[in-house]
Amino acid sequence: MVARVPESQPGSRRVLAVVSSFRPTAELVGNVALIAAQVDGVVVVDDGSGPDHAGVLDDVRALGATVVVLPENVGIAAALNAGLEAAAPADVDLVVTFDQDSVLPDGFVAALVEVWDRGVAAGLPVGMVSPAQFAGVAQVAGGVDPDGFQRSREPIQSGSLVSGEVLRTCGLMRAELFIDLVDVEYWLRLTTAGRACLAAPGLDLPHSLGRTYPLRLGPWVPRVGGAALTLSMSTPFRYYYRARNRVVINRAYQGVATGLRVVDTLKELRHLVFVLAYARPRGAMARIIARGLRDGARGVGGRIPDDLARRAAAISWRIDPL
């Protein structure tokens, strides 16, 4: 049986945190301590890291956090679901999810809760509250609305707040997506359900967005204002999930946020052009992307096939990161 954080008392509200971890370092302990200082309970879900990381998880337990250890890697969606189930929030409770490398600024959770409570008091069917920025990148749909609120746009799950009622009514994460675009799907689901997805103005969650590479077109380096353009590239195997899940989401949400999804898809295709240009061997990356597109069209979910994972492990980038 999975341990659970203490249940809320009648008439009270808990603010809980669920943190996903995979092969964590000692940095996780410090990050959980920062989170624990701002919430009423923390659940850490280890996504199949194995016994080599047991010591770090023991240190997390010593902080008073509930630790759920999954026997194998099941992906971010299923891992978060396991943590949400362990947290067992009542309808009135609030839950914020985090990645293991999220470093919480002072007052972060309180800022999310304040926007949530204002939204509810204003009669909005609040579904989610997220920071207006993630790693300095805006995740909002414009300025402040006439009702005094700012809407989020496809916010990253790390740092986003939902309620127990939202989880019960709208469901958990789609585990079959495994990783990548899990948060986009959830935002689209809440939007489709008529929920208000709000942003906390001025709030930012510092985070690493992966390795940054210089953008090159042959010998030419495009520049804007004298600064070279760059792009962030994922680990090669992630492009199977990115291609597959983009197709899955577009098929599932036809007619919902159509303009935004078209723009997202075009940006993804543009990004994949550079991925193919920089990947070596290029043919292996092309096959991974093509398989992702095909599996998405067929509705295939779950982990990347083993043969593709082995192929992806042999791919490298022909440019060095900054």
C-alpha positions in Angstrom: 0.0 0.0 0.0 1.3 3.5 -0.9 1.7 5.9 2.0 -0.3 9.0 1.9 0.0 12.4 3.4 -2.3 13.2 6.3 -5.9 13.9 5.3 -7.4 17.3 5.6 -9.6 18.1 8.6 -13.3 18.9 7.9 -13.6 22.6 6.9 -9.9 23.0 6.3 -7.8 23.2 3.1 -4.4 21.8 2.5 -1.9 23.0 -0.1 0.1 20.1 -1.3 3.0 19.5 -3.6 3.9 16.6 -5.9 7.5 16.4 -7.1 8.6 13.9 -9.8 12.2 12.6 -9.7 14.4 10.5 -11.9 17.9 9.6 -11.0 18.0 12.4 -8.5 21.1 14.0 -7.0 21.5 15.6 -3.6 20.1 18.8 -5.2 16.7 17.2 -4.9 16.9 17.3 -1.1 17.5 21.1 -1.0 14.7 21.7 -3.6 12.2 19.6 -1.6 13.1 21.6 1.5 12.3 24.8 -0.2 9.0 23.4 -1.4 8.1 21.9 2.0 8.5 25.3 3.6 5.6 26.7 1.5 3.1 23.8 1.5 1.3 21.5 4.0 2.6 18.3 2.6 5.0 17.0 -0.1 4.9 13.8 -2.1 8.0 12.8 -4.1 7.5 10.2 -6.8 10.7 8.5 -8.0 10.2 7.2 -11.5 12.2 4.0 -11.5 15.6 5.4 -10.7 16.8 2.2 -9.1 18.7 1.4 -5.9 21.7 3.7 -6.6 19.5 6.6 -5.7 18.0 5.2 -2.5 20.2 7.4 -0.3 18.9 10.6 -1.8 15.3 9.5 -1.3 16.1 8.5 2.3 17.3 12.1 2.8 14.0 13.4 1.3 12.0 11.2 3.7 13.9 12.7 6.6 12.5 16.0 5.6 9.0 14.6 6.3 8.0 14.1 2.7 6.1 11.1 1.5 8.2 9.2 -1.0 6.6 6.9 -3.6 9.1 4.6 -5.4 8.0 3.2 -8.7 9.7 -0.1 -9.7 10.3 1.0 -13.3 10.3 4.2 -15.4 6.7 4.9 -16.4 7.0 8.5 -17.7 6.2 11.9 -16.2 2.5 11.6 -16.7 2.1 8.3 -14.9 4.6 9.3 -12.2 2.7 12.5 -11.5 -0.5 10.5 -11.4 1.0 8.2 -8.8 1.9 11.2 -6.7 -1.5 12.8 -7.0 -3.1 9.6 -5.9 -0.8 9.4 -2.9 -1.6 13.0 -2.0 -5.3 12.1 -2.1 -6.5 15.7 -2.2 -10.0 16.5 -1.1 -12.0 18.7 -3.4 -11.1 21.8 -1.5 -7.4 21.0 -1.4 -4.9 22.6 -3.8 -2.0 20.7 -5.4 1.0 22.1 -7.2 3.4 19.9 -9.2 7.1 20.3 -9.7 10.0 18.8 -11.5 13.0 17.7 -9.4 15.2 20.6 -10.5 12.6 23.3 -9.7 14.1 25.8 -7.3 11.3 27.6 -5.6 11.5 31.4 -5.0 10.1 32.7 -1.7 6.4 33.2 -1.7 5.9 31.3 -4.9 3.1 29.0 -3.8 1.4 31.8 -1.9 1.3 33.8 -5.1 -0.5 31.0 -6.9 -3.0 30.5 -4.1 -3.8 34.2 -4.0 -4.7 34.2 -7.7 -6.7 31.0 -7.3 -8.7 32.5 -4.4 -9.3 35.7 -6.2 -10.6 33.8 -9.3 -13.0 31.7 -7.2 -14.2 34.8 -5.3 -14.9 36.5 -8.7 -17.0 33.5 -9.8 -14.6 32.1 -12.3 -14.6 28.3 -12.8 -10.8 28.1 -12.0 -9.0 25.1 -13.4 -5.4 26.0 -13.0 -3.0 28.7 -11.9 0.5 28.9 -13.2 3.4 31.4 -13.0 3.3 34.0 -15.8 6.8 33.0 -16.7 8.8 29.8 -16.7 12.5 30.2 -16.9 12.0 33.7 -18.1 9.7 32.6 -21.0 6.2 34.0 -21.0 3.4 31.4 -20.7 0.4 33.8 -20.9 -2.2 34.6 -23.5 -1.8 38.4 -23.5 -2.3 41.1 -20.9 -4.7 41.4 -18.0 -8.3 40.9 -19.0 -11.1 43.4 -18.1 -12.0 41.1 -15.2 -8.6 41.7 -13.7 -7.0 38.3 -14.5 -4.3 37.1 -16.8 -4.9 33.9 -18.7 -2.2 31.3 -19.1 -1.2 29.7 -22.4 0.0 26.1 -22.5 1.8 26.4 -19.1 4.5 24.0 -18.1 3.2 21.5 -15.4 6.1 22.3 -13.1 4.8 25.1 -10.9 1.1 24.8 -11.9 -1.6 24.6 -9.3 -4.9 22.7 -9.5 -7.5 21.6 -7.0 -8.7 18.2 -5.9 -12.1 19.0 -7.4 -10.4 19.7 -10.8 -8.5 16.4 -10.7 -11.7 14.5 -9.8 -13.8 16.2 -12.4 -11.4 16.6 -15.3 -9.1 13.6 -14.6 -5.4 13.0 -14.1 -2.7 13.3 -16.7 -2.8 11.1 -19.9 -0.3 8.4 -18.9 -0.1 7.0 -22.5 1.7 10.2 -23.6 4.5 9.2 -21.3 6.5 12.4 -21.7 6.4 15.6 -23.7 3.3 17.7 -24.3 1.6 16.1 -21.2 1.0 19.6 -19.8 -0.2 21.0 -23.2 -2.8 18.2 -23.3 -4.0 18.9 -19.8 -4.3 22.7 -20.5 -6.3 21.9 -23.6 -8.5 19.6 -21.6 -9.3 22.2 -19.0 -9.9 24.8 -21.6 -12.3 22.5 -23.4 -14.1 21.9 -20.1 -14.7 25.7 -19.8 -12.2 26.1 -16.9 -10.3 29.3 -16.4 -6.6 28.8 -16.6 -5.0 31.8 -14.9 -1.5 33.1 -14.6 0.1 34.8 -11.5 1.4 38.1 -12.9 5.1 38.7 -12.5 5.7 35.2 -11.1 8.6 33.2 -12.6 9.9 29.7 -11.9 13.6 29.4 -12.6 14.4 26.3 -14.5 16.8 24.8 -17.0 15.4 24.4 -20.5 18.0 22.0 -21.8 21.2 22.6 -23.8 21.4 25.7 -26.0 23.0 25.5 -29.4 24.0 28.2 -31.9 21.7 28.4 -34.9 23.6 27.8 -38.2 22.5 27.7 -41.8 25.6 26.3 -43.4 28.4 28.8 -42.6 25.9 31.6 -41.9 25.0 32.4 -38.3 21.7 34.4 -38.2 21.8 37.3 -35.8 19.3 39.7 -34.3 20.6 43.0 -32.9 24.2 41.6 -33.1 23.3 38.5 -31.0 23.5 35.1 -32.6 20.2 33.2 -32.7 20.1 30.0 -30.6 17.8 27.0 -30.1 17.4 24.4 -27.4 17.5 20.8 -28.4 16.2 17.8 -26.5 17.9 14.4 -26.1 17.4 12.6 -29.4 14.9 10.0 -28.1 12.5 12.8 -27.0 11.8 13.6 -30.6 9.8 10.4 -31.0 7.5 11.6 -28.2 7.4 15.2 -29.5 6.3 14.1 -33.0 3.9 11.4 -31.8 2.2 13.4 -29.1 1.8 16.5 -31.3 -0.2 14.3 -33.7 -2.2 12.8 -30.8 -3.1 16.2 -29.4 -4.0 17.7 -32.8 -6.4 14.8 -33.5 -7.9 14.9 -30.0 -8.6 18.6 -29.9 -9.8 19.4 -33.4 -11.7 22.7 -33.2 -10.1 23.7 -29.9 -7.6 26.6 -29.9 -7.1 25.9 -33.6 -5.0 28.9 -34.3 -2.7 28.2 -31.4 -2.3 24.6 -32.3 -1.5 25.4 -36.0 1.2 27.9 -34.8 2.6 25.3 -32.4 2.7 22.6 -35.1 4.4 24.9 -37.6 7.0 25.8 -34.9 7.5 22.2 -34.2 8.0 21.4 -37.8 10.5 24.3 -38.1 12.4 22.9 -35.1 12.5 19.4 -36.6 14.1 20.8 -39.7 17.0 22.0 -37.6 17.1 18.8 -35.6 17.4 16.8 -38.8 20.1 19.2 -40.1 22.2 18.8 -36.9 21.6 15.1 -36.2 24.2 12.4 -37.1 23.4 10.0 -38.4 20.6 12.0 -40.0 18.8 9.0 -41.4 18.4 7.5 -37.9 16.8 10.7 -36.6 14.5 10.9 -39.7 13.3 7.3 -38.9 12.6 8.2 -35.3 10.5 11.3 -36.2 8.7 9.4 -38.9 7.8 6.6 -36.5 6.6 9.1 -34.0 4.3 10.7 -36.6 3.0 7.3 -37.7 2.4 6.0 -34.2 0.6 9.3 -33.4 -1.7 8.8 -36.4 -2.4 5.3 -35.2 -3.1 6.3 -31.6 -0.1 4.3 -30.3 1.0 5.4 -26.8 3.4 4.4 -24.1 7.2 4.1 -24.1 9.3 4.5 -27.2 9.9 1.1 -28.8 13.2 -0.5 -27.8 14.6 -0.6 -31.3 14.1 3.2 -31.7 15.5 3.9 -28.2 18.7 2.0 -29.2 18.8 3.9 -32.5 18.3 7.3 -30.7 21.1 6.5 -28.2 23.6 6.4 -31.1 22.6 9.8 -32.4 24.8 12.9 -31.7 24.6 16.6 -32.7 27.2 17.9 -35.1 27.4 21.2 -33.3 28.6 21.9 -29.8 26.4 23.5 -27.1 27.0 27.0 -25.9 
